[in-house]
Amino acid sequence: MPTDSHAWWSFAPAAEPPDAAAVCQAADAGRGALSRLLREARHRLGAARATTLLDEAGVGAVLRPARIFLVTSYQPRAIDDAMRLAFAIAGFAVETVAVEGLAEAGDRAREETGEGRFDCVVLSIAATGEASGIATVREEVTRVAATLAETLQCPVAIIGEAEVGNPVPVEGVFRCPVAPDLAGNAPLFDTRFAASLGTIPSQRGADAIADIAAGFAARIAGTAPKLLITDLDDTLWRGVAGETGDLALHENYAAALATLATRGLVIAAASRNEAEVARAALAEVAHQAPSGVPRLAALAVDWADKADLVADILGQLALAAEHTVVVDDDPVNCALVAARFPAMDVRRFADPDGFAAMLLADPLLAAEERPGSDAGTRASLYQRRAEVERLRAAETDAAAFLERLETRLTILPLDAASRPRAAELARRVNQFVLTAERPNEMELSRRSNCLDFLVRLDDVFGGHGIVGLVLADIDGEAAVIRNLYLSCRALQRRVETAMLAILSRRAAALGARRIVGTVEEMERNRPARGLFAEAGFRRKDGRWVLALDLADDAPGVAAPTGLTIIDGAAGS
């Protein structure tokens, strides 16, 4: 990283390098604390020694399992330590099936099809030689990547320098070039001994490749950051609003935040100041850069502790600490936030231009790279959610609140155009989800069922995008719900009941006599656990069952009043 010398993760630096006991202590605290300590260990000790500490600490149980299929043009063990450490920094205990050489990849993948599901495939290929040779390698990499995506039914990341990648879109295949800043502007590969030992990654190159792979896995799993909360004084701008005469916008940092917003991050701000002063300062600096101040989905300004302001933002946006990055120039504020939210990614702001470059190069903050994603409009979608919540607070009668919203639901098919958004919902939703099943785009492409559908939400405040997904199958006389996903933007609006009502009608039209579903108790899905009981399902043999009366014009779950449902397939 270009900001290694500033150690943004080390706002409370230790005199001695980390040891295994420190790793255990950080793991007990939370994911954010462990990630920062492992970054410090890699920075001070190198990937190999830091991985040894990770093994000695034995903290794998607190990390999320990830299984990847790795294909390299060099001996895979050259990046083994870097991969294990980078995945741990991203919150994963990684299991790797590694293959050296493109020619062997297809056969090995077919051997592995019955051995368990892979989260993703990673291709790390060194592009060396003449331009014509590099073009041939690019074509072969693209062909192999497409084959692996189809065989293993999971997304594929092609990681390498700009010359390596897929020049044309291939379903399930994503080109992930390594930003020069990520490798410290050093070459990714060491070619000094190519004639005798072959081309291998440099030390910085191995770390960078591993970070890209871990970032890709985090985005696929839905664990990458969703929200960035920035400080204002001496962070977004130079100076303190209300005290400094002329505030100078940190233009590169502001531009980086604007870019991250287009990638799908929600940007918010929390500042210890007077609210009126901060808002006036935002207006003052907005004209200082071509991109201006990035659009903020939420703002918390007060003299409360910074951790309280951060909590306010999380409450406004209904997002979790483990999906949040906080940026502040004050190490005390950083420490307070980290202590209050040990799962949070807290970063100390220093060297504005270098810090901006670090954010843009960080693989955990990379672009969605999926057509159909709501990434570019996410800030405005969360702002509309905030407007809905303000109306809810002002309207004490629940029925009147829903009526005033004028909610309209449009039911959409799960098809090629909607699959990217469906997969995005499956990996991002944490609060209203029934099971741990998180199908990717390749897995969704194998489904062909009218019981699968998405829901778009609109109301008096505008469009909220596609917020819901139902996956269900016919099994004999039963319609079995595989999963139901609902974005936090649509919670407490009876959208989930409407989704069950639509499913009831479609299942009855296919001759199903009952609907069956299950709810797993997961870490954050408490809002979903009462879904079936509230909709009239009965518990039987560990599952929830609802009988369908095929003679009824509206069998199963009744559509909630106060909502307009537009279901093109049903002709309503």
C-alpha positions in Angstrom: 0.0 0.0 0.0 1.3 3.5 -0.7 0.5 4.6 2.9 2.5 1.8 4.6 4.8 4.5 6.1 1.7 6.1 7.8 0.3 2.8 9.0 -3.3 3.9 8.8 -4.4 0.7 10.7 -2.0 1.5 13.5 -3.6 4.4 15.4 -2.4 2.9 18.7 1.0 1.5 17.7 2.8 -1.0 19.9 6.5 -0.8 20.6 7.1 -4.5 19.8 5.9 -6.4 16.8 2.7 -8.5 17.4 3.0 -12.0 18.8 0.7 -15.0 18.9 -0.9 -13.8 22.2 -1.7 -10.4 20.6 -3.3 -12.2 17.7 -5.5 -14.2 20.1 -6.5 -11.0 21.9 -7.4 -9.3 18.7 -9.4 -12.2 17.5 -11.4 -12.2 20.8 -12.1 -8.5 20.4 -13.6 -8.7 16.9 -12.9 -8.9 13.1 -11.8 -5.3 12.7 -9.3 -5.6 15.5 -7.9 -8.9 14.1 -7.6 -7.4 10.6 -5.7 -4.4 11.8 -3.3 -6.5 13.9 -2.6 -8.9 11.0 -1.9 -5.9 8.7 0.6 -4.6 11.3 2.2 -8.1 11.5 2.6 -8.3 7.7 4.0 -4.7 7.6 6.6 -5.4 10.3 7.3 -9.1 9.9 6.4 -10.0 6.4 3.7 -12.5 5.2 5.6 -15.7 6.1 6.2 -14.8 9.7 2.8 -13.2 10.1 1.2 -16.5 8.9 3.3 -18.4 11.4 1.8 -16.2 14.1 -1.7 -16.9 12.8 -1.1 -20.6 12.9 0.4 -20.4 16.5 -2.6 -18.4 17.6 -5.1 -20.9 16.2 -7.9 -18.4 15.6 -9.3 -20.0 12.5 -12.6 -20.8 14.3 -13.5 -17.0 14.4 -12.9 -16.7 10.7 -15.5 -17.5 8.0 -14.6 -20.6 5.9 -13.9 -19.9 2.2 -13.0 -22.5 -0.5 -11.3 -21.4 -3.6 -9.9 -23.0 -6.7 -6.5 -21.4 -7.6 -4.8 -21.6 -11.0 -1.4 -20.1 -11.4 1.3 -19.9 -14.1 3.9 -20.5 -11.4 4.2 -22.8 -8.4 1.2 -22.0 -6.2 3.2 -22.4 -3.0 5.0 -19.1 -3.9 1.9 -17.3 -2.7 0.5 -19.7 -0.1 1.5 -17.6 2.9 0.4 -14.4 1.2 -3.0 -15.9 0.4 -3.7 -17.3 3.8 -2.8 -14.0 5.5 -4.7 -11.8 3.1 -7.8 -14.0 3.5 -7.5 -13.8 7.3 -7.2 -10.0 7.0 -10.5 -10.1 5.0 -12.1 -12.4 7.6 -11.7 -15.8 6.0 -10.1 -19.1 6.9 -9.2 -20.2 3.3 -9.1 -23.7 1.9 -7.3 -23.8 -1.4 -7.3 -26.3 -4.2 -4.3 -25.2 -6.3 -3.3 -26.1 -9.9 -0.2 -25.0 -11.7 -0.8 -24.4 -15.4 -3.8 -23.5 -17.5 -3.7 -26.9 -19.4 -4.3 -28.9 -16.2 -7.0 -26.6 -14.8 -10.0 -28.0 -16.7 -9.4 -31.7 -15.8 -8.7 -30.9 -12.2 -11.9 -28.9 -12.0 -14.0 -31.8 -13.3 -12.4 -34.0 -10.7 -13.5 -31.6 -8.0 -17.1 -31.1 -9.0 -18.3 -33.7 -6.5 -16.0 -32.7 -3.6 -17.9 -29.6 -2.4 -18.9 -26.1 -3.5 -16.2 -23.5 -4.3 -16.8 -19.9 -3.4 -14.8 -18.6 -6.3 -12.0 -19.4 -8.8 -8.8 -17.3 -8.9 -6.5 -17.3 -12.0 -3.1 -15.6 -11.3 -1.2 -15.5 -14.6 2.1 -13.7 -15.3 2.0 -11.9 -18.6 5.6 -11.9 -20.0 7.1 -11.9 -23.5 6.2 -10.2 -26.8 2.9 -8.5 -27.4 1.7 -11.3 -29.7 2.5 -13.9 -27.0 0.6 -11.9 -24.4 -2.4 -11.7 -26.7 -2.3 -15.5 -27.1 -2.1 -15.9 -23.3 -5.1 -13.6 -22.9 -7.2 -15.6 -25.2 -6.3 -18.9 -23.4 -6.9 -17.4 -20.0 -10.3 -16.2 -21.1 -11.2 -19.6 -22.5 -10.1 -21.5 -19.4 -11.8 -19.0 -17.1 -15.1 -19.5 -19.0 -14.7 -23.3 -18.7 -14.1 -23.1 -15.0 -17.0 -20.8 -14.4 -19.3 -23.3 -16.1 -17.8 -26.4 -14.6 -17.5 -25.2 -11.0 -20.6 -23.0 -11.1 -18.9 -20.1 -9.4 -17.5 -16.7 -10.3 -13.9 -16.5 -11.7 -11.4 -13.7 -11.0 -8.5 -13.2 -13.4 -5.8 -11.4 -11.4 -2.7 -9.9 -13.0 -1.3 -6.9 -14.7 -3.3 -4.9 -17.2 -2.2 -7.1 -20.1 -3.9 -10.2 -18.7 -7.7 -10.5 -18.7 -10.8 -11.0 -20.7 -11.2 -8.3 -23.5 -14.9 -9.2 -24.0 -17.5 -9.9 -21.3 -17.8 -13.5 -20.3 -20.6 -14.6 -18.0 -19.2 -15.3 -14.5 -15.7 -14.1 -15.4 -14.3 -10.9 -13.9 -11.0 -9.2 -14.8 -9.2 -7.9 -11.6 -6.0 -6.0 -12.6 -3.7 -5.2 -9.8 -3.5 -1.4 -9.2 0.1 -0.3 -9.2 -0.4 1.4 -5.9 -1.4 -1.9 -4.3 2.1 -3.3 -5.0 3.9 -0.2 -4.1 4.4 0.6 -7.8 6.8 -2.4 -7.9 6.7 -5.2 -10.5 4.3 -8.0 -9.6 6.7 -10.7 -10.9 10.4 -11.4 -10.4 11.8 -12.4 -13.8 15.5 -12.4 -12.8 15.7 -16.2 -12.7 13.0 -16.9 -15.3 15.4 -19.1 -17.4 16.2 -21.5 -14.6 13.6 -21.2 -11.8 10.7 -19.6 -13.8 8.8 -16.4 -13.2 7.5 -16.0 -9.6 5.7 -13.2 -7.8 7.8 -10.6 -6.0 7.2 -10.2 -2.3 5.0 -7.1 -2.8 3.4 -8.8 -5.8 2.4 -11.9 -3.9 0.8 -9.7 -1.2 -1.0 -7.7 -3.8 -2.3 -10.7 -5.7 -3.5 -12.3 -2.5 -5.2 -9.1 -1.4 -7.1 -8.9 -4.7 -8.2 -12.5 -4.4 -9.4 -12.0 -0.8 -11.2 -8.8 -1.8 -13.0 -10.6 -4.6 -14.0 -13.4 -2.3 -15.4 -10.8 0.2 -17.5 -9.2 -2.4 -18.8 -12.6 -3.6 -19.7 -13.5 0.0 -21.3 -10.2 0.8 -18.8 -9.4 3.6 -17.1 -6.5 1.9 -17.7 -3.0 3.3 -21.0 -1.3 2.4 -20.7 2.0 4.2 -17.9 4.5 4.7 -18.3 7.1 7.4 -15.8 10.0 7.0 -14.8 12.7 9.5 -15.0 16.3 8.2 -12.6 18.7 10.0 -9.0 18.0 9.0 -10.2 15.0 7.0 -12.6 15.9 4.2 -11.1 19.4 4.3 -8.1 21.1 5.8 -9.0 23.1 8.9 -11.8 23.2 11.4 -15.2 24.5 10.5 -16.2 27.5 12.6 -12.5 28.1 13.7 -10.5 28.2 10.4 -11.2 31.1 8.1 -10.9 29.4 4.7 -11.4 25.6 4.5 -9.5 23.8 1.8 -11.1 20.6 0.4 -8.8 17.6 0.2 -9.6 17.2 -3.4 -8.1 13.8 -4.1 -9.7 12.4 -1.0 -13.1 13.9 -1.9 -12.7 12.5 -5.5 -11.8 9.1 -4.0 -15.0 9.1 -2.0 -17.0 10.0 -5.0 -15.5 7.1 -6.9 -16.2 4.7 -4.1 -19.8 5.9 -4.2 -20.0 4.9 -7.9 -18.6 1.5 -6.9 -21.5 0.9 -4.5 -20.3 2.2 -1.1 -22.7 4.3 0.8 -20.9 7.5 2.0 -21.8 9.3 5.2 -20.2 11.8 7.6 -19.8 12.1 11.3 -18.3 15.2 12.9 -17.9 16.7 16.3 -19.1 20.2 15.7 -22.2 22.3 15.4 -24.6 21.0 12.9 -25.3 24.3 11.2 -21.6 25.1 11.0 -20.8 21.7 9.4 -23.6 22.0 6.8 -22.4 25.5 5.9 -18.9 24.2 5.5 -20.0 21.4 3.3 -21.7 24.0 1.1 -18.6 26.2 1.1 -16.2 23.5 0.0 -18.6 21.9 -2.6 -17.3 24.2 -5.3 -13.6 23.5 -4.8 -13.3 20.4 -6.9 -14.9 19.3 -10.2 -16.6 16.3 -8.5 -17.5 18.5 -5.4 -18.4 16.9 -2.1 -19.6 13.3 -2.5 -23.3 12.9 -1.9 -23.9 11.9 1.7 -26.5 9.3 2.5 -26.5 10.4 6.2 -24.9 13.1 8.4 -24.4 13.1 12.2 -22.9 16.3 13.7 -22.9 16.9 17.4 -20.5 17.3 20.3 -21.1 13.8 21.4 -18.3 11.2 21.4 -17.4 10.1 17.9 -18.5 6.5 18.7 -22.0 7.9 19.5 -22.1 9.7 16.2 -21.0 6.6 14.3 -23.8 4.7 16.1 -26.3 7.4 15.0 -25.2 6.8 11.3 -25.6 3.0 11.7 -29.1 3.5 13.1 -30.1 5.9 10.3 -29.0 3.6 7.6 -29.7 0.2 9.3 -26.3 -1.0 8.4 -23.9 -3.1 10.6 -20.6 -2.3 12.1 -18.9 -5.2 10.4 -19.8 -3.7 7.0 -18.5 -0.2 7.9 -15.3 1.7 7.3 -14.7 4.7 9.5 -12.1 7.4 8.6 -10.9 10.0 11.1 -7.7 12.0 11.5 -7.7 11.8 15.3 -6.1 8.7 16.8 -8.2 9.1 20.0 -11.4 9.1 18.0 -10.2 6.1 16.0 -9.5 4.2 19.2 -12.8 5.1 20.8 -14.7 3.9 17.7 -12.6 0.7 17.5 -13.3 0.0 21.2 -17.1 0.5 20.8 -17.3 -1.4 17.5 -14.5 -4.1 17.4 -15.8 -5.6 14.2 -15.5 -2.2 12.4 -12.7 -1.3 9.9 -11.3 1.9 11.4 -8.7 3.9 9.5 -6.6 6.8 10.6 -6.5 9.6 8.0 -3.0 10.9 7.1 -1.3 12.1 4.0 -4.5 13.0 2.0 -3.2 12.1 -1.4 -1.6 8.8 -0.3 -4.7 7.9 1.7 -6.9 8.6 -1.3 -4.7 6.3 -3.4 -4.9 3.6 -0.8 -8.7 3.7 -0.7 -9.0 3.4 -4.5 -6.5 0.6 -4.6 -8.0 -1.4 -1.7 -9.5 -4.6 -3.1 -12.1 -4.7 -0.3 -13.5 -1.4 -1.8 -13.3 -2.4 -5.5 -16.1 -2.0 -7.9 -19.0 -4.4 -8.2 -18.3 -4.9 -11.9 -21.7 -6.3 -12.5 -24.3 -4.9 -14.9 -27.7 -4.5 -13.2 -26.3 -3.6 -9.8 -27.8 -0.7 -7.9 -24.2 0.4 -6.9 -24.2 3.8 -8.5 -27.5 4.9 -7.0 -27.1 3.3 -3.6 -26.6 6.6 -1.7 -29.8 8.1 -3.1 -31.7 4.8 -2.3 -30.6 5.0 1.3 -31.5 8.7 1.4 -35.0 7.7 0.4 -35.1 5.2 3.1 -34.2 7.9 5.6 -37.1 10.0 4.3 -39.4 7.0 4.8 -38.2 6.6 8.4 -38.8 10.3 9.1 -42.4 9.9 7.9 -42.7 6.8 10.1 -41.6 8.8 13.1 -44.0 11.6 12.3 -47.0 9.4 11.7 -48.0 7.5 14.9 -50.7 5.3 13.2 -49.1 2.4 11.3 -51.9 2.0 8.8 -52.0 5.7 8.0 -48.2 5.6 7.6 -48.4 2.9 5.0 -51.3 4.6 3.2 -49.4 7.8 3.0 -46.4 6.0 1.5 -48.5 4.9 -1.6 -46.3 1.8 -1.9 -46.2 0.1 -5.3 -44.6 -3.3 -5.8 -43.7 -4.5 -9.2 -43.0 -8.2 -9.6 -40.2 -9.1 -12.0 -39.0 -12.4 -13.4 -35.6 -14.0 -12.5 -34.0 -13.9 -16.0 -30.7 -13.0 -17.6 -31.2 -9.3 -17.1 -32.1 -9.5 -13.4 -29.7 -12.2 -12.3 -26.9 -9.8 -11.4 -29.2 -7.9 -9.0 -30.6 -11.2 -7.7 -27.1 -12.5 -6.8 -26.3 -9.1 -5.3 -29.3 -9.3 -3.0 -28.5 -12.9 -2.1 -25.0 -12.0 -0.9 -25.7 -8.6 0.7 -28.9 -9.2 2.7 -28.2 -10.2 6.3 -31.3 -9.1 8.3 -34.2 -10.5 6.4 -33.0 -13.9 5.0 -34.3 -17.3 5.8 -31.3 -19.6 5.3 -27.6 -19.4 4.7 -27.9 -20.3 1.1 -26.3 -17.6 -1.1 -26.5 -18.6 -4.7 -24.2 -16.8 -7.2 -25.1 -15.7 -10.7 -23.9 -19.0 -12.2 -26.1 -21.0 -9.8 -29.1 -18.7 -10.4 -28.6 -19.2 -14.2 -29.6 -22.9 -13.8 -33.0 -22.0 -12.3 -36.0 -21.8 -14.5 -39.1 -21.6 -12.4 -42.1 -19.1 -12.3 -41.9 -19.3 -8.4 -38.6 -17.4 -8.6 -39.2 -13.7 -8.8 -37.9 -10.2 -7.7 -39.7 -7.2 -6.3 -39.2 -3.6 -7.1 -40.3 -1.0 -4.6 -41.6 2.5 -5.4 -43.5 5.1 -3.3 -44.1 8.8 -2.9 -40.4 9.4 -2.3 -39.4 7.8 -5.6 -37.8 4.5 -6.6 -36.1 2.2 -4.1 -34.9 -0.3 -6.7 -35.2 -4.1 -6.6 -35.5 -4.9 -2.9 -36.7 -8.5 -2.7 -36.0 -12.0 -4.1 -38.0 -15.3 -3.7 -36.5 -18.6 -4.7 -38.9 -21.6 -4.6 -39.5 -25.0 -6.3 -42.4 -27.4 -6.8 -41.8 -30.7 -5.0 -44.8 -33.0 -5.5 -47.8 -31.2 -4.1 -45.7 -28.7 -2.2 -44.1 -25.4 -3.1 -40.9 -25.3 -1.2 -39.4 -21.9 -0.3 -35.6 -22.2 -0.8 -35.0 -18.6 0.4 -36.5 -15.2 0.7 -34.3 -12.1 0.7 -35.5 -8.6 1.6 -33.3 -5.5 1.6 -33.3 -3.4 4.9 -34.6 -0.6 2.7 -38.0 -2.3 2.6 -38.3 -3.6 6.2 -41.5 -2.9 8.2 -43.5 -2.1 5.1 -45.4 -5.5 4.7 -43.3 -6.2 1.5 -42.5 -9.7 2.8 -46.2 -10.5 3.3 -46.9 -9.3 -0.3 -44.1 -11.6 -1.5 -45.7 -14.6 0.2 -49.1 -13.6 -1.2 -47.6 -13.6 -4.8 -46.0 -16.9 -4.1 -49.3 -18.4 -2.9 -51.1 -17.4 -6.0 -48.4 -18.7 -8.3 -48.0 -22.0 -6.4 -51.8 -22.6 -6.4 -51.8 -21.9 -10.2 -49.3 -24.8 -10.6 -51.5 -27.1 -8.5 -49.6 -27.0 -5.3 -51.6 -27.8 -2.2 -49.3 -26.3 0.4 -46.3 -24.1 0.9 -43.4 -25.2 3.0 -40.5 -23.2 4.4 -37.8 -23.1 7.0 -36.0 -20.4 8.9 -32.5 -20.9 10.2 -31.3 -18.9 13.2 -28.4 -16.9 12.0 -26.4 -14.1 13.6 -28.4 -11.2 12.2 -31.7 -12.5 10.7 -33.9 -11.9 13.8 -36.3 -9.8 11.7 -37.0 -12.8 9.5 -37.6 -15.4 12.1 -41.3 -14.6 12.7 -42.2 -14.4 9.0 -44.1 -17.7 8.7 -45.8 -17.5 12.1 -47.1 -14.0 11.4 -48.4 -15.1 7.9 -50.4 -18.0 9.3 -48.1 -21.0 8.7 -48.1 -23.8 11.2 -45.0 -25.6 12.6 -44.8 -29.3 11.6 -41.7 -31.6 11.8 -39.3 -28.7 12.0 -40.8 -26.9 9.0 -43.4 -24.2 8.5 -46.5 -25.3 6.4 -49.4 -23.4 4.9 -52.3 -25.2 3.2 -53.6 -23.8 -0.1 -57.3 -24.0 -0.9 -57.3 -24.3 -4.7 -61.0 -23.4 -4.8 -60.2 -20.0 -3.3 -59.7 -17.0 -5.6 -56.9 -15.8 -3.3 -55.4 -18.9 -1.7 -52.8 -18.9 1.0 -51.5 -15.6 2.3 -53.7 -12.5 1.9 -52.1 -9.5 0.1 -51.7 -6.7 2.6 -53.9 -3.7 2.3 -52.4 -0.3 1.4 -50.0 -1.8 -1.2 -50.4 -1.8 -5.0 -49.0 -5.0 -6.5 -48.2 -5.1 -10.2 -47.6 -8.7 -11.3 -47.3 -8.8 -15.1 -47.1 -12.6 -15.1 -50.5 -12.7 -13.2 -52.0 -10.0 -15.4 -52.9 -7.8 -12.4 
